[in-house]
Protein backbone atom coordinates (compact mmCIF):
# COMPACT_ATOMS: atom_id res chain seq x y z
CA UNK A 1 0.00 0.00 0.00
CA UNK A 2 1.33 3.44 -0.90
CA UNK A 3 1.52 6.23 1.68
CA UNK A 4 -1.56 8.09 0.43
CA UNK A 5 -3.54 4.89 0.02
CA UNK A 6 -4.50 4.27 3.64
CA UNK A 7 -6.75 7.32 3.92
CA UNK A 8 -8.20 6.65 0.49
CA UNK A 9 -8.65 2.97 1.28
CA UNK A 10 -10.70 3.68 4.39
CA UNK A 11 -13.14 5.71 2.28
CA UNK A 12 -13.71 2.71 0.00
CA UNK A 13 -15.50 0.74 2.75
CA UNK A 14 -18.89 0.05 1.14
CA UNK A 15 -17.39 -0.43 -2.31
CA UNK A 16 -14.85 -2.92 -1.02
CA UNK A 17 -17.51 -4.78 0.95
CA UNK A 18 -19.54 -5.17 -2.25
CA UNK A 19 -16.44 -6.33 -4.14
CA UNK A 20 -15.66 -8.85 -1.39
CA UNK A 21 -19.22 -10.17 -1.49
CA UNK A 22 -19.00 -10.56 -5.26
CA UNK A 23 -15.62 -12.30 -4.96
CA UNK A 24 -16.99 -14.76 -2.43
CA UNK A 25 -19.90 -15.50 -4.77
CA UNK A 26 -17.44 -16.03 -7.63
CA UNK A 27 -15.33 -18.28 -5.40
CA UNK A 28 -18.39 -20.46 -4.87
CA UNK A 29 -18.98 -20.45 -8.61
CA UNK A 30 -15.40 -21.62 -9.19
CA UNK A 31 -15.86 -24.45 -6.69
CA UNK A 32 -18.96 -25.45 -8.65
CA UNK A 33 -16.88 -25.54 -11.84
CA UNK A 34 -14.34 -27.76 -10.09
CA UNK A 35 -17.15 -30.13 -9.11
CA UNK A 36 -18.37 -30.14 -12.70
CA UNK A 37 -14.94 -31.27 -13.86
CA UNK A 38 -14.69 -33.88 -11.12
CA UNK A 39 -18.08 -35.22 -12.20
CA UNK A 40 -17.15 -35.22 -15.91
CA UNK A 41 -19.70 -32.58 -16.90
CA UNK A 42 -20.16 -31.76 -20.56
CA UNK A 43 -17.18 -29.66 -21.71
CA UNK A 44 -19.27 -26.88 -23.26
CA UNK A 45 -21.21 -26.50 -20.01
CA UNK A 46 -17.93 -26.19 -18.12
CA UNK A 47 -16.63 -23.60 -20.60
CA UNK A 48 -19.84 -21.57 -20.28
CA UNK A 49 -19.51 -21.58 -16.50
CA UNK A 50 -15.86 -20.51 -16.76
CA UNK A 51 -16.92 -17.66 -19.05
CA UNK A 52 -19.58 -16.62 -16.53
CA UNK A 53 -16.98 -16.61 -13.73
CA UNK A 54 -14.61 -14.56 -15.89
CA UNK A 55 -17.40 -12.06 -16.59
CA UNK A 56 -18.09 -11.79 -12.85
CA UNK A 57 -14.39 -11.14 -12.15
CA UNK A 58 -14.27 -8.54 -14.92
CA UNK A 59 -17.24 -6.75 -13.40
CA UNK A 60 -15.53 -6.69 -9.99
CA UNK A 61 -12.35 -5.38 -11.59
CA UNK A 62 -14.25 -2.59 -13.36
CA UNK A 63 -16.02 -1.68 -10.12
CA UNK A 64 -12.72 -1.41 -8.23
CA UNK A 65 -11.10 0.50 -11.09
CA UNK A 66 -13.97 3.01 -11.21
CA UNK A 67 -13.66 3.63 -7.49
CA UNK A 68 -9.89 4.01 -7.82
CA UNK A 69 -10.27 6.49 -10.68
CA UNK A 70 -12.87 8.51 -8.78
CA UNK A 71 -10.87 8.68 -5.57
CA UNK A 72 -7.14 7.90 -5.62
CA UNK A 73 -6.45 9.11 -9.16
CA UNK A 74 -8.55 12.27 -8.82
CA UNK A 75 -6.79 13.07 -5.54
CA UNK A 76 -3.37 12.62 -7.14
CA UNK A 77 -4.23 14.61 -10.27
CA UNK A 78 -5.58 17.50 -8.21
CA UNK A 79 -2.62 17.31 -5.81
CA UNK A 80 0.55 19.31 -5.81
CA UNK A 81 2.99 16.42 -6.30
CA UNK A 82 3.87 15.93 -9.98
CA UNK A 83 5.66 12.64 -9.21
CA UNK A 84 2.51 11.27 -7.57
CA UNK A 85 0.43 12.32 -10.60
CA UNK A 86 2.89 10.59 -12.90
CA UNK A 87 2.90 7.47 -10.73
CA UNK A 88 -0.87 7.01 -10.71
CA UNK A 89 -1.11 7.67 -14.44
CA UNK A 90 1.61 5.08 -15.07
CA UNK A 91 -0.30 2.60 -12.89
CA UNK A 92 -3.48 3.12 -14.90
CA UNK A 93 -1.56 2.72 -18.16
CA UNK A 94 0.01 -0.51 -16.90
CA UNK A 95 -3.41 -1.88 -15.85
CA UNK A 96 -4.84 -1.20 -19.30
CA UNK A 97 -1.79 -2.68 -21.03
CA UNK A 98 -2.05 -5.83 -18.90
CA UNK A 99 -5.78 -6.08 -19.64
CA UNK A 100 -5.14 -6.18 -23.38
CA UNK A 101 -2.69 -9.08 -23.10
CA UNK A 102 -4.10 -12.58 -23.34
N, C-alpha and C positions, 0 to 999 in steps of 0.2 A: 504494500500500500504506500502510495506517495504521501508526502507531508500534508498536502492540502486535502487529501482524500478522506481523512477521518471525519472532518466536519461535514463534507458533502455526503459521505456514506451514511451518516446518521440521519440525514434528511430523506434518504431513499426508503426508509422503513416500510411503508405500505407497498411500495413497488417491489421491493425485494421479497416481502412476504408472499406476494402474488406469484413472483417468479419461482420461489421455493415450492409453493403449492403445485404449480404447473410442472416443475421438475420431478416432484415426487409422483405425480400422476404419470408422467412419461416413464419414470423408473418402473412403475408397475406395468406399463405397456410393454417395456422391454423384457421384463420377466415373462410376460405372456408370450412374447415372440420366442423366447428361449424354450418355453414349454411346447410351443408349436413345433419347433425343430426336434425336440426330444421325442415328440409323439408322431414324427414323420408327416406333418401337415403338408398339404399341397403347396408346392414351391411358389406359385403365383400368389397364393393367399399370404404366405410369409413375406414375400416382397412387398405386397400392398401394405401390410402392417408395418414393415420397416419404413416405407415411404411416409406413412402416417406419423410415425415416431419422429422421423426427420423433419417433417413439417411442423410438428409441435415444438421441437428444439429450435427451429428457425424462428418461430413466433416468439419464443422466450428471448432469443438473442436480439431480435428487433426491439422488443419491449425494453430490454436492458440498455441497448444502444440509444434508443430515443431518450430515456431518462438521463443517460450520460451526456448526450448532446445538449439537453435542456438544462443541465445543472453544471456539471464539471467543466464542460467545454465552454459554455457561455461565461462562466466565472473566469476562466483563464483568458478568454478573448477580451473580456472587458477589463481585465486586470492590468497592472502596470508592468508586469514582468514579461519582457519579450521572449526570454528563453522558455518560460512556462507555456506561452502561447504556441511557440514552435513545437514544443514537446507534445502537447495535446493534439495538434494538427498532424504531426508525424504518426502518433498512435492511431488516429482515425484512418489515415492513409494506409497504414500497415494492416488494419482490420479489413478494410475493403480489398486490399491486394490479396490477403489470405482467403477472403471469401470467394474470390474469383478462381482460385486454384482448386483443382479437383484431385 
